[in-house]
Amino acid sequence: MEAKHWTVQIYITEDGDETHARAVLTTRDTSAVTGRGVARRNPIDRPVPEIGDELAASRALEDLAIRLHDVAADDIVDMAGPVRA
């Protein structure tokens, strides 16, 4: 059995009170799938960059999961029906 290796890279940027994250899944068999997430700090909260990073990254991963599910659903639809010779 061959082991497959999928990679997710998370890119995080900060702009003022906003943190943006982009999660990119790459596999050997498919093109990249990307999810995005944003966290916004309430101005009355203490500035703790790690929390913004965690929230934005988790939201990007959640978006990535939804998009990957959509890719799989599209593949199922494309493969539905009798085998073509």
GROMACS elastic network, one bead per residue, 0.5 to 0.9 nm:
[ bonds ]
;  ai    aj funct       b0    kb
    4    27     6  0.83432   500
    4    28     6  0.82118   500
    5    27     6  0.68782   500
    5    28     6  0.77439   500
    6    25     6  0.69647   500
    6    26     6  0.59477   500
    6    28     6  0.75034   500
    7    24     6  0.79280   500
    7    25     6  0.55961   500
    7    26     6  0.53731   500
    7    27     6  0.66308   500
    8    23     6  0.63543   500
    8    24     6  0.53347   500
    8    26     6  0.65123   500
    9    22     6  0.80157   500
    9    23     6  0.56104   500
    9    24     6  0.52703   500
    9    25     6  0.66886   500
    9    26     6  0.84341   500
   10    21     6  0.65786   500
   10    22     6  0.55323   500
   10    24     6  0.64393   500
   10    57     6  0.69435   500
   10    60     6  0.82200   500
   10    61     6  0.85402   500
   11    20     6  0.81368   500
   11    21     6  0.54681   500
   11    22     6  0.51253   500
   11    23     6  0.64838   500
   11    24     6  0.82796   500
   11    57     6  0.82722   500
   12    19     6  0.69712   500
   12    20     6  0.56617   500
   12    22     6  0.66119   500
   12    23     6  0.88850   500
   12    53     6  0.68217   500
   12    56     6  0.78832   500
   12    57     6  0.74625   500
   13    18     6  0.84788   500
   13    19     6  0.57749   500
   13    20     6  0.52630   500
   13    21     6  0.64938   500
   13    22     6  0.88898   500
   13    53     6  0.84582   500
   14    17     6  0.74086   500
   14    18     6  0.58015   500
   14    20     6  0.62171   500
   14    21     6  0.88277   500
   14    49     6  0.85944   500
   14    52     6  0.86893   500
   14    53     6  0.85735   500
   15    18     6  0.52303   500
   15    19     6  0.62842   500
   15    20     6  0.79659   500
   16    19     6  0.79285   500
   16    41     6  0.89291   500
   17    39     6  0.82400   500
   17    40     6  0.56587   500
   17    41     6  0.51432   500
   17    42     6  0.75794   500
   17    43     6  0.75596   500
   17    47     6  0.83684   500
   17    52     6  0.87434   500
   18    38     6  0.68817   500
   18    39     6  0.56749   500
   18    41     6  0.64169   500
   18    52     6  0.76534   500
   19    37     6  0.83146   500
   19    38     6  0.56183   500
   19    39     6  0.51328   500
   19    40     6  0.64306   500
   19    41     6  0.83568   500
   19    49     6  0.83403   500
   19    52     6  0.57909   500
   19    53     6  0.64178   500
   19    55     6  0.85283   500
   19    56     6  0.62145   500
   20    36     6  0.74868   500
   20    37     6  0.58969   500
   20    39     6  0.66244   500
   20    40     6  0.88907   500
   20    52     6  0.85344   500
   20    53     6  0.78708   500
   20    56     6  0.58615   500
   20    57     6  0.79139   500
   20    60     6  0.85905   500
   21    35     6  0.82824   500
   21    36     6  0.57318   500
   21    37     6  0.51459   500
   21    38     6  0.62651   500
   21    39     6  0.85772   500
   21    53     6  0.75158   500
   21    55     6  0.89260   500
   21    56     6  0.52829   500
   21    57     6  0.53198   500
   21    58     6  0.86064   500
   21    59     6  0.79760   500
   21    60     6  0.59311   500
   21    61     6  0.89319   500
   22    34     6  0.67649   500
   22    35     6  0.57473   500
   22    37     6  0.65246   500
   22    38     6  0.89646   500
   22    56     6  0.83894   500
   22    57     6  0.72551   500
   22    60     6  0.57729   500
   22    61     6  0.82003   500
   22    64     6  0.88756   500
   23    33     6  0.82565   500
   23    34     6  0.55920   500
   23    35     6  0.50944   500
   23    36     6  0.63100   500
   23    37     6  0.83648   500
   23    57     6  0.72791   500
   23    60     6  0.55673   500
   23    61     6  0.60045   500
   23    63     6  0.85382   500
   23    64     6  0.66476   500
   24    32     6  0.63974   500
   24    33     6  0.57590   500
   24    35     6  0.65367   500
   24    36     6  0.88364   500
   24    60     6  0.89702   500
   24    61     6  0.87903   500
   24    64     6  0.76363   500
   25    31     6  0.85272   500
   25    32     6  0.54469   500
   25    33     6  0.51909   500
   25    34     6  0.63324   500
   25    35     6  0.85248   500
   25    64     6  0.78377   500
   25    68     6  0.88594   500
   26    29     6  0.85485   500
   26    30     6  0.71429   500
   26    31     6  0.65834   500
   26    33     6  0.68054   500
   26    34     6  0.89579   500
   27    30     6  0.56124   500
   27    31     6  0.70454   500
   27    32     6  0.70924   500
   28    31     6  0.80634   500
   30    33     6  0.83380   500
   33    64     6  0.69293   500
   33    67     6  0.71156   500
   33    68     6  0.67523   500
   33    71     6  0.86518   500
   34    60     6  0.82203   500
   34    61     6  0.88407   500
   34    63     6  0.80324   500
   34    64     6  0.57449   500
   34    67     6  0.75574   500
   34    68     6  0.86082   500
   35    59     6  0.81542   500
   35    61     6  0.61825   500
   35    62     6  0.74067   500
   35    65     6  0.76889   500
   35    66     6  0.83462   500
   35    67     6  0.70759   500
   36    56     6  0.79640   500
   36    57     6  0.80380   500
   36    59     6  0.68496   500
   36    61     6  0.74284   500
   36    62     6  0.84563   500
   36    63     6  0.60929   500
   36    64     6  0.71694   500
   37    55     6  0.79397   500
   37    57     6  0.63108   500
   37    58     6  0.73405   500
   37    61     6  0.77209   500
   37    62     6  0.82573   500
   37    63     6  0.71872   500
   38    52     6  0.82921   500
   38    53     6  0.89074   500
   38    55     6  0.74612   500
   38    57     6  0.79229   500
   38    59     6  0.69038   500
   38    60     6  0.75726   500
   39    51     6  0.87633   500
   39    52     6  0.55546   500
   39    53     6  0.76578   500
   39    54     6  0.86876   500
   39    55     6  0.58786   500
   39    57     6  0.87458   500
   39    59     6  0.82870   500
   40    52     6  0.71207   500
   40    56     6  0.86337   500
   41    44     6  0.82625   500
   41    45     6  0.67686   500
   41    46     6  0.84520   500
   41    47     6  0.75080   500
   41    48     6  0.88581   500
   41    52     6  0.71401   500
   42    45     6  0.54077   500
   42    46     6  0.84617   500
   43    46     6  0.78248   500
   43    47     6  0.84726   500
   45    48     6  0.85471   500
   47    51     6  0.87410   500
   47    52     6  0.88666   500
   48    51     6  0.57687   500
   48    52     6  0.70721   500
   49    52     6  0.52366   500
   49    53     6  0.62100   500
   49    54     6  0.86792   500
   50    54     6  0.60888   500
   50    55     6  0.85979   500
   51    54     6  0.50795   500
   51    55     6  0.61321   500
   51    56     6  0.84873   500
   52    55     6  0.52010   500
   52    56     6  0.59595   500
   52    57     6  0.83108   500
   53    56     6  0.52926   500
   53    57     6  0.58975   500
   53    58     6  0.84087   500
   54    57     6  0.52045   500
   54    58     6  0.59959   500
   54    59     6  0.85189   500
   55    58     6  0.51928   500
   55    59     6  0.61572   500
   55    60     6  0.85823   500
   56    59     6  0.51564   500
   56    60     6  0.61345   500
   56    61     6  0.86510   500
   57    61     6  0.61444   500
   57    62     6  0.85578   500
   58    61     6  0.50762   500
   58    62     6  0.61322   500
   58    63     6  0.86033   500
   59    63     6  0.61452   500
   59    64     6  0.84649   500
   60    63     6  0.50697   500
   60    64     6  0.60350   500
   60    65     6  0.86302   500
   61    65     6  0.61434   500
   61    66     6  0.86915   500
   62    65     6  0.51219   500
   62    66     6  0.64364   500
   62    67     6  0.87478   500
   63    66     6  0.51714   500
   63    67     6  0.62234   500
   63    68     6  0.85925   500
   64    67     6  0.50892   500
   64    68     6  0.60254   500
   64    69     6  0.85056   500
   65    68     6  0.51005   500
   65    69     6  0.61255   500
   65    70     6  0.86283   500
   66    69     6  0.50957   500
   66    70     6  0.62862   500
   66    71     6  0.87818   500
   67    71     6  0.62977   500
   67    72     6  0.87308   500
   68    71     6  0.50101   500
   68    72     6  0.63034   500
   68    73     6  0.86298   500
   69    72     6  0.50848   500
   69    73     6  0.61446   500
   69    74     6  0.86314   500
   70    74     6  0.61342   500
   70    75     6  0.85550   500
   71    74     6  0.51585   500
   71    75     6  0.62261   500
   71    76     6  0.87207   500
   72    76     6  0.62264   500
   72    77     6  0.87255   500
   73    76     6  0.50649   500
   73    77     6  0.63182   500
   73    78     6  0.86452   500
   74    77     6  0.51157   500
   74    78     6  0.61574   500
   74    79     6  0.86333   500
   75    78     6  0.50122   500
   75    79     6  0.61492   500
   75    80     6  0.85685   500
   76    79     6  0.51078   500
   76    80     6  0.59845   500
   77    80     6  0.51420   500
   77    81     6  0.85346   500
   78    81     6  0.84985   500
   79    82     6  0.84232   500
   79    83     6  0.82291   500
   80    83     6  0.84297   500
   81    84     6  0.86955   500
